[in-house]
Amino acid sequence: MTWQMAALLLLGGSTALLLIGMPVALSFVAINILGAWLFLGGEPGLGQAVRNSIMSVMSFSLTPIPLFILMGEVLFHTGLAIKVIDGVERLIRRVPGRLAVVAVVAGTIFSAISGSTIATTAMLGSLMLPVMLARGYHPTMATGPIMAIGAVDMLIPPSALTVLLGSLSGISISKLLIGGIIPGLMLSVAFVAYIIVRVQLSPSLAPSTPIEPHLTWQSWRLLIVYVVPLVLIFTVVVGAMSGGLATPTESAALGAIATMAMAALYGALDRRALGRSLQGTVAISGMILFIILGATTFAQILSFSGATEGLVSTILSQDLSSFAVVALMMLLLIFLGLFVDQVSMMLITLPIFMPLVARLGIDPIWFGVLFLICMQLGLLLPPHGLLLMTMRGVAPPEVTTAHIFRAVVPYLIFGMVLLGLLLLFPAIATWLPNLLVG
């Protein structure tokens, strides 16, 4: 079989299964069985594929995934997230679109302690969206910031998807986690600036609400007691990795222990909250590990069939510059974001993209952060963006799907602008990890 036919069978088959709605993990398991039989030698090939699959989920580098997820689950199920929102809201005073700004700031803080984008969006949507609508916010102004900052969760560590990307691509997980900090904060600042300017131009989008005339000790107490400790956990996790004091796994364990200890000190970590946190962690982690099981074997079969080398050689023979190749890869990722989820994007493209990155001498950290931004855009792209569907699930009936789709457009533009800036100025992604990790 030619490499073209192998590529069509493996890549085309997996994409087709995803598009007809088969679960990601099962899609790749089905293709792996077929590929192992055809390209690894029948029944012995199936046995080898099983052994490869088992080895893929025994990697120590995957350990941060459940630990980062556990941090976010504890934060949500113990109610500490509500305290953070209250603390931020009391301090953000007289700015246009105050509640929308609060959602962005609170979401940025959650991003520094939670490993799940969907959980952040669902939590902010269920807690803040009814309040904003009740105070007269237009549905697009109420939903847009919540979805947008939920997507930024992917860029600011800890992030389970970032760990997954680093593990599947071979990129340094520590550097990749740190590389997303500056782009993530840039987006958060841009969102706040946009909300303020937009509401100043159209005050009806977000009517002003009465607030306390002066800051009081109660206004500062929630910030000091709840928000500052959570930010300190983020600082310790990132600082331990960047200072070489701990591996990503050790840093994630430190963060998980600190989060649970903090919840226990506040008296919020009862048996029920701990049980729900552990159940959520096991469910999400199990799903991710099962996907990894299929993804690693898929990449191996694709390489053994000759499809990887054939595709890479064909692209390199076009004499395109490294910049042009990277730009085309980003366009493909954005296109895929219209149809498939972020994990599927990684599984379909990384077996082809990473050999190109290595052959062309492209900085893997720069490429990894670009990849993350494309996945972040995919979370918000209509019609199948996961955060759009999450918002649809928590929004009341008066918020229509059209409202949700219109709400994300400005934030998609900001994401595209950031992607362009990173393509032109790679140091935005590489400066901090090179400074802190070397």
C-alpha positions in Angstrom: 0.0 0.0 0.0 1.3 3.5 -0.9 1.8 6.1 1.8 -0.9 8.2 0.1 -3.4 5.4 0.6 -2.2 4.8 4.2 -2.6 8.5 5.0 -6.1 8.5 3.5 -7.1 5.4 5.4 -5.7 6.5 8.8 -6.1 10.2 8.8 -9.2 10.3 6.7 -10.8 7.4 8.5 -10.2 8.9 12.0 -11.5 12.3 10.9 -14.6 10.7 9.3 -15.4 8.8 12.5 -15.1 12.0 14.6 -17.3 13.9 12.2 -20.1 11.3 12.4 -20.1 11.7 16.2 -18.2 8.7 17.4 -16.4 9.4 20.7 -12.8 10.5 20.3 -11.2 7.5 22.2 -13.3 4.9 20.4 -12.6 6.5 17.0 -8.9 6.1 17.4 -9.1 2.7 18.9 -11.1 1.5 15.9 -8.6 3.0 13.4 -5.7 1.5 15.5 -7.1 -2.0 15.3 -7.5 -1.7 11.5 -4.1 0.0 11.1 -2.3 -2.5 13.4 -3.8 -5.4 11.4 -2.8 -3.9 8.0 0.6 -2.4 8.8 2.0 -4.2 11.8 1.4 -7.7 10.6 -2.0 -9.1 11.5 -2.5 -10.8 14.9 1.1 -10.1 16.1 0.6 -6.5 15.2 -2.5 -6.3 17.3 -0.5 -7.6 20.2 2.2 -5.1 19.7 -0.4 -2.3 19.5 -1.9 -3.4 22.8 1.6 -3.3 24.5 2.3 0.1 23.0 -1.0 1.4 24.3 -0.3 0.2 27.8 3.1 1.7 27.8 1.7 5.1 26.6 -0.4 5.6 29.7 2.4 4.5 32.1 4.4 7.6 31.4 5.3 9.6 34.5 4.9 12.9 32.6 1.1 12.4 32.5 0.8 12.5 36.3 0.1 16.3 36.5 -3.1 15.9 34.5 -5.2 14.4 37.3 -3.5 16.5 39.9 -4.3 19.8 38.0 -7.8 18.6 37.5 -8.2 17.8 41.2 -7.1 21.4 42.1 -10.0 22.8 40.1 -12.5 20.3 41.3 -11.7 21.1 44.9 -12.0 24.8 44.2 -15.5 24.4 42.7 -17.0 21.8 45.0 -15.9 23.4 48.2 -17.4 26.8 47.3 -14.1 28.6 47.4 -14.8 29.8 43.9 -17.8 31.9 45.1 -15.6 33.5 47.8 -13.2 34.6 45.0 -16.0 36.2 43.0 -17.2 38.0 46.0 -13.7 39.3 46.9 -13.1 40.5 43.3 -16.5 42.1 43.0 -16.1 44.2 46.2 -12.8 45.7 45.0 -13.7 46.5 41.4 -15.5 49.8 41.8 -16.7 52.4 39.3 -15.9 51.0 35.9 -18.2 50.6 33.0 -19.5 47.0 32.7 -18.4 46.3 36.2 -19.8 42.8 36.5 -18.4 41.8 33.1 -15.0 43.0 34.3 -15.4 41.1 37.5 -16.1 37.9 35.5 -12.9 38.4 33.5 -10.7 39.1 36.6 -12.3 36.3 38.6 -11.9 33.9 35.6 -8.2 34.8 35.3 -7.7 33.9 39.0 -9.6 30.6 38.5 -7.3 29.9 35.5 -4.3 30.1 37.9 -5.7 27.3 40.1 -8.1 25.3 37.9 -7.1 22.8 35.1 -10.4 22.7 33.3 -11.7 25.3 30.9 -15.2 23.9 30.8 -15.5 23.8 34.6 -14.5 27.5 34.7 -17.1 28.5 32.1 -19.9 26.4 33.7 -19.2 27.8 37.2 -19.0 31.5 36.1 -22.0 31.0 33.9 -24.2 29.5 36.6 -23.1 32.0 39.3 -22.7 35.3 37.4 -24.9 35.1 34.3 -28.2 35.3 36.2 -27.0 38.2 38.3 -25.9 40.2 35.2 -29.1 39.5 33.3 -31.2 40.5 36.3 -29.3 43.8 36.5 -30.1 44.6 32.8 -27.0 43.4 31.0 -27.5 42.6 27.4 -27.1 38.8 26.8 -24.1 39.3 24.6 -22.3 41.4 27.1 -23.2 38.9 29.9 -22.2 35.7 28.1 -19.2 36.9 26.0 -16.7 37.7 28.8 -17.5 34.4 30.6 -16.9 32.2 27.6 -13.8 34.2 26.5 -12.1 34.0 29.9 -13.0 30.3 30.1 -11.0 29.7 27.0 -8.0 31.6 28.5 -7.9 29.0 31.2 -6.1 26.8 28.6 -3.2 29.2 28.4 -2.6 30.1 32.1 -1.2 27.2 34.2 -2.2 24.8 35.5 -3.8 23.4 32.4 -4.5 19.7 31.8 -4.7 20.3 28.0 -1.3 21.9 28.1 0.2 18.9 29.9 -1.5 16.6 27.3 -0.1 18.7 24.4 3.4 18.6 25.9 3.2 14.8 26.5 1.9 14.0 23.0 4.3 16.4 21.2 7.5 15.8 23.2 7.6 19.6 24.1 8.9 20.5 27.6 5.8 20.6 29.8 7.4 23.0 32.2 8.3 25.5 29.5 5.0 25.1 27.7 3.0 25.8 30.9 5.1 28.9 31.6 5.0 30.0 28.0 1.2 30.5 28.1 1.3 32.9 31.0 2.1 36.2 29.1 -0.3 35.5 26.2 -3.0 34.5 28.6 -2.6 37.7 30.7 -2.5 39.8 27.5 -5.9 38.4 26.5 -7.3 39.1 29.9 -6.2 42.7 29.8 -7.5 43.1 26.3 -10.9 41.7 27.3 -11.1 44.2 30.2 -10.2 47.1 28.0 -12.7 46.1 25.4 -15.5 45.8 27.9 -14.8 49.2 29.4 -14.6 50.9 25.9 -17.6 49.0 24.6 -19.8 49.9 27.5 -18.7 53.6 27.4 -19.8 53.7 23.8 -23.1 51.8 24.5 -24.1 52.2 28.1 -27.3 50.3 27.6 -25.3 47.1 27.2 -24.4 47.1 30.9 -26.4 49.4 33.2 -24.5 50.7 36.2 -25.3 49.2 39.5 -25.2 50.7 43.0 -22.1 49.9 45.1 -20.8 50.8 48.5 -19.6 54.4 48.5 -16.3 53.6 50.2 -14.0 50.7 50.6 -14.3 49.0 54.0 -12.4 46.3 55.8 -15.1 43.9 54.7 -14.2 44.8 51.1 -10.6 43.9 51.6 -11.2 40.9 53.9 -12.4 38.5 51.3 -9.5 39.4 49.0 -6.9 38.8 51.7 -8.5 35.7 53.1 -9.5 33.9 49.9 -8.0 35.4 46.8 -4.4 36.1 47.9 -3.9 32.5 49.1 -5.1 31.1 45.8 -2.7 33.4 43.9 0.1 32.2 46.2 -0.6 28.6 45.3 -0.2 29.5 41.6 3.0 31.3 42.4 4.4 28.3 44.3 3.4 25.9 41.5 5.0 28.0 38.7 7.9 29.1 40.9 8.8 25.5 41.8 8.8 24.5 38.2 10.7 27.5 36.9 13.3 27.4 39.7 14.1 23.8 39.0 13.0 22.9 42.5 10.3 20.5 41.3 9.2 18.7 38.2 5.8 19.5 36.7 4.4 16.4 38.5 5.9 17.4 41.9 4.6 21.0 41.4 1.1 19.7 40.5 1.2 17.5 43.7 2.2 20.5 45.7 -0.6 22.6 44.3 -3.2 19.8 44.9 -2.1 19.4 48.5 -2.1 23.1 49.1 -5.5 23.5 47.6 -7.0 20.8 49.7 -5.2 22.0 52.8 -6.6 25.5 52.2 -10.1 24.2 51.8 -9.7 22.2 55.0 -8.5 25.2 56.9 -11.6 27.1 55.8 -13.8 24.2 56.9 -15.1 23.7 53.4 -13.5 20.3 52.6 -16.2 17.9 54.1 -16.6 14.3 53.1 -19.2 15.1 50.4 -17.1 17.8 48.7 -14.0 15.7 48.8 -16.0 12.7 47.3 -17.4 14.8 44.5 -14.0 16.3 43.8 -12.4 12.9 43.5 -15.2 11.5 41.4 -14.9 14.4 39.0 -11.1 14.0 38.8 -11.3 10.3 38.1 -14.0 10.7 35.4 -12.1 13.4 33.5 -8.7 11.9 34.0 -9.9 8.5 32.9 -11.3 9.9 29.7 -8.1 11.8 28.9 -5.9 8.8 29.6 -8.0 6.5 27.4 -7.7 9.1 24.6 -3.9 9.1 25.1 -3.9 5.3 24.9 -5.3 5.5 21.4 -3.4 8.6 20.3 0.1 7.3 20.9 -0.6 4.0 19.1 -2.1 6.0 16.2 1.0 8.1 15.8 3.2 4.9 15.8 1.0 3.2 13.2 0.9 6.3 11.1 4.7 6.5 11.1 5.2 2.7 10.5 2.9 2.9 7.5 5.1 5.5 5.8 2.3 8.1 5.8 4.2 10.5 8.2 7.4 10.5 6.2 5.6 10.8 2.9 3.5 13.8 4.1 6.5 15.5 5.7 8.7 15.0 2.6 5.9 16.3 0.3 5.5 19.5 2.4 9.2 20.1 2.6 9.7 19.7 -1.1 7.5 22.7 -1.8 10.4 25.0 -0.6 8.2 27.0 1.7 9.7 29.1 4.4 9.4 28.0 8.1 7.1 30.9 8.7 4.8 29.9 5.8 4.7 26.3 7.0 3.8 27.4 10.6 1.2 29.8 9.3 -0.4 27.1 7.2 -0.4 24.7 10.2 -2.2 27.3 12.3 -4.8 27.9 9.6 -5.5 24.2 9.4 -5.9 24.1 13.2 -8.4 27.0 13.1 -10.3 25.2 10.3 -10.4 22.0 12.3 -11.7 23.9 15.3 -14.9 24.4 13.4 -15.6 20.7 13.5 -13.7 18.8 16.1 -12.7 19.3 19.8 -9.3 20.2 21.0 -8.1 16.7 21.9 -9.1 15.5 18.4 -7.1 18.4 16.9 -4.0 17.2 18.7 -4.5 13.6 17.8 -5.0 14.3 14.1 -2.3 16.8 13.5 0.6 16.2 15.9 1.9 13.1 14.2 2.5 15.2 11.1 3.2 18.6 12.6 6.0 17.6 15.1 8.3 16.0 12.5 7.9 19.2 10.4 8.8 21.3 13.5 11.9 19.2 14.1 13.0 19.2 10.4 12.6 22.9 10.0 14.3 23.8 13.3 11.2 25.6 14.6 11.3 26.6 18.3 9.0 23.9 19.9 7.9 26.2 22.8 6.8 28.9 20.3 5.0 26.3 18.2 3.4 24.8 21.3 2.0 28.2 22.5 0.7 28.9 19.0 -1.0 25.5 19.0 -2.6 26.3 22.4 -4.0 29.6 21.1 -5.5 27.8 18.1 -7.1 25.3 20.4 -8.3 28.3 22.6 -9.9 29.7 19.5 -11.5 26.4 18.7 -13.3 26.4 22.1 -15.1 29.6 20.9 -15.7 28.9 17.2 -19.3 28.4 16.2 -21.1 26.2 15.7 -19.4 23.4 17.8 -17.2 25.2 20.2 -17.3 23.4 23.5 -17.6 26.6 25.6 -20.5 27.7 23.4 -22.3 24.5 24.2 -21.4 24.8 27.9 -22.9 28.3 28.0 -26.0 27.1 26.2 -26.4 24.5 28.9 -26.2 26.9 31.8 -27.9 30.0 30.3 -31.6 30.7 30.9 -34.1 30.4 28.0 -34.1 34.2 27.3 -30.4 33.9 26.1 -30.6 32.5 22.6 -28.0 30.6 20.7 -27.8 33.6 18.4 -26.9 35.7 21.4 -24.1 33.3 22.3 -22.7 33.1 18.8 -22.6 37.0 18.5 -21.2 37.4 21.9 -17.9 35.5 21.1 -17.1 37.4 17.9 -15.1 40.3 19.5 -13.1 37.8 21.6 -12.3 35.6 18.6 -10.9 38.7 16.9 -8.7 39.3 20.0 -7.5 35.7 19.8 -6.6 36.0 16.1 -4.7 39.3 16.8 -2.7 37.6 19.5 -2.0 34.7 17.2 -0.7 37.1 14.6 1.5 38.9 17.2 3.0 35.6 18.3 3.7 34.7 14.7 5.6 38.0 14.2 7.1 38.2 17.7 8.0 34.7 19.0 9.5 36.2 22.2 6.1 36.8 23.6 5.8 33.1 24.1 9.5 32.1 24.6 10.9 35.0 26.7 9.5 33.9 30.1 10.2 30.2 29.9 13.7 30.9 28.7 14.2 33.3 31.5 12.8 31.1 34.3 13.7 27.6 33.1 16.6 28.3 30.6 
